[in-house]
Amino acid sequence: TPGGGQPVRTLLFARDRRLWVALDGGGLVGLAERSTNVFTAADGLAVQRPLVLAEDADGAIWSGYTDGSACRVAAGRVTRFTAAEGLTGQGACWVASDTTGQLWFAKSGRSGVWREGRFVSLLTVPERTAQLTAAKAGGVWVSAGGRVFRFAEGGQPEPLATLATERPSVEPRSVFEDRAGAV
């Protein structure tokens, strides 16, 4: 198998009909009908566990990692991004693409977009971790701590819900919007 027995962490079905598989050891495999692409740390990927995959408007595949970095695969080449490109602070890096293909990130209580070769912060929240997913109405859904809200560039966060948990150390790890618009 392309993963060499490594557990699958996340999947993405890209617009070009390629299935991208992010593996526990940091490997990334692109499966198509007639070809397979395999990328590893030797190609520039992070060695850490991948958290999420996203595809931007240009068809580049992005992955966020537990070490706080992000990687982009475009035209068969891997580029890794860290604090030098705006991913400052501690903790994991989450990425998502909105309905226009704009790439968003969340790390260390900051959320924003990839623009002109840098991660640009647009919003800061008190929670250290946040997860993202595209919002059909534009922008992204952000899950930060127990709060869920929609945020679009140039606007204010629009609260959806506060999720109560029985233990303070428990918080949502994923956020999704279904076809009907339910989050």
C-alpha positions in Angstrom: 0.0 0.0 0.0 1.2 3.6 -0.6 1.0 4.3 3.2 3.2 1.5 4.3 0.8 0.6 7.1 0.5 4.1 8.5 -3.0 5.1 9.8 -5.0 7.5 7.6 -5.6 10.8 9.4 -7.7 12.7 6.9 -9.0 12.5 3.3 -9.8 15.1 0.6 -11.6 14.5 -2.7 -10.1 17.2 -5.0 -11.8 18.9 -7.9 -9.6 17.0 -10.4 -11.1 13.7 -9.0 -7.9 12.8 -7.1 -8.3 11.3 -3.6 -5.7 12.8 -1.2 -4.8 10.7 1.8 -2.9 12.2 4.7 -1.0 9.6 6.7 -0.1 9.5 10.4 3.6 9.8 9.8 3.2 12.9 7.7 3.0 11.2 4.2 0.6 12.5 1.6 -0.7 10.3 -1.2 -2.7 11.5 -4.2 -4.7 8.7 -5.9 -6.1 9.1 -9.4 -7.5 6.6 -11.9 -4.2 6.3 -13.7 -1.6 7.7 -11.4 -0.5 8.0 -7.8 1.6 10.7 -6.3 3.4 10.1 -3.0 5.0 12.9 -1.0 7.0 12.5 2.2 9.3 14.4 4.5 12.0 13.9 1.9 9.9 16.1 -0.4 9.5 18.8 2.3 6.4 17.7 4.2 6.2 18.0 7.9 7.1 14.8 9.8 4.3 15.5 12.3 0.7 14.3 12.3 -1.5 16.0 9.7 -4.8 17.3 10.9 -6.7 18.5 7.9 -6.5 18.8 4.1 -7.9 21.7 2.0 -7.8 22.6 -1.7 -7.5 26.3 -2.7 -8.8 28.0 -5.8 -5.7 27.2 -7.8 -6.0 23.5 -7.1 -3.1 23.4 -4.6 -3.5 20.9 -1.7 -2.8 22.3 1.8 -2.3 20.4 5.0 -2.2 21.7 8.6 0.0 19.8 11.1 0.2 19.3 14.9 3.6 21.1 15.0 1.9 24.3 13.8 3.2 24.3 10.3 1.3 24.0 7.0 2.3 22.5 3.7 1.2 23.2 0.2 1.5 20.7 -2.7 1.3 22.5 -6.1 2.5 21.4 -9.5 4.2 18.3 -7.9 6.2 20.5 -5.5 5.9 20.7 -1.7 6.4 24.0 0.2 6.3 24.1 4.0 5.3 27.2 5.9 6.1 28.2 9.5 6.4 31.3 11.6 8.5 33.0 8.9 5.3 33.2 6.8 3.0 34.3 9.6 2.2 31.0 11.4 3.5 32.3 14.8 2.6 31.0 18.2 2.2 27.5 19.7 -0.1 24.7 18.8 -1.6 23.1 15.8 -2.4 24.7 12.5 -5.8 24.2 10.9 -6.6 25.1 7.3 -9.8 25.3 5.2 -10.9 26.8 1.9 -14.0 28.8 1.7 -16.5 28.6 -1.2 -14.4 30.9 -3.4 -11.3 28.8 -2.8 -9.7 31.3 -0.4 -7.4 29.5 2.0 -8.0 30.2 5.7 -6.0 29.2 8.7 -6.4 29.0 12.5 -3.5 28.8 15.0 -2.8 30.0 18.5 -6.1 31.9 18.7 -5.7 33.7 15.4 -7.6 33.1 12.2 -7.0 34.6 8.8 -6.2 34.0 5.2 -3.3 33.1 2.9 -2.4 36.2 0.9 0.6 37.2 -1.2 2.8 34.5 0.2 1.9 35.1 3.9 -0.7 34.0 6.5 -2.5 37.2 7.4 -4.4 37.3 10.7 -8.0 38.8 10.5 -9.4 37.6 13.8 -8.1 36.8 17.3 -10.1 34.8 19.8 -9.2 34.0 23.5 -9.2 30.3 22.9 -5.9 28.9 21.9 -7.3 26.2 19.5 -9.8 26.7 16.7 -11.0 24.5 13.9 -12.4 25.8 10.5 -14.6 24.7 7.7 -16.2 26.5 4.7 -19.5 28.4 5.3 -21.9 28.2 2.3 -22.9 31.8 3.0 -19.2 32.9 2.7 -16.2 32.9 4.9 -15.7 30.1 7.4 -17.3 28.4 10.4 -14.9 28.6 13.4 -15.2 26.3 16.4 -13.1 27.8 19.3 -13.5 26.2 22.7 -17.2 25.7 23.0 -18.2 28.6 20.7 -19.2 28.2 17.1 -19.5 31.2 14.8 -19.2 32.3 11.2 -16.6 34.8 10.1 -16.1 36.4 6.8 -13.3 38.9 5.8 -14.4 42.4 6.5 -17.2 41.4 8.9 -17.7 40.6 12.6 -17.9 37.1 14.0 -21.6 35.9 13.8 -22.3 33.6 16.7 -24.2 30.4 16.1 -24.0 28.5 19.4 -22.1 27.8 22.6 -21.7 24.1 23.1 -21.9 23.0 26.8 -19.8 20.1 27.9 -19.8 18.2 31.2 -16.0 18.7 31.6 -14.1 21.9 30.9 -11.2 20.0 29.3 -13.6 18.6 26.6 -14.0 20.7 23.4 -15.2 20.1 19.9 -12.5 18.9 17.5 -14.3 19.3 14.2 -16.9 21.5 12.6 -18.9 20.7 9.4 -21.7 22.3 7.4 -24.1 19.9 5.7 -25.9 20.3 2.4 -28.9 21.8 4.2 -26.7 24.4 5.9 -26.9 22.8 9.3 -23.6 23.0 11.3 
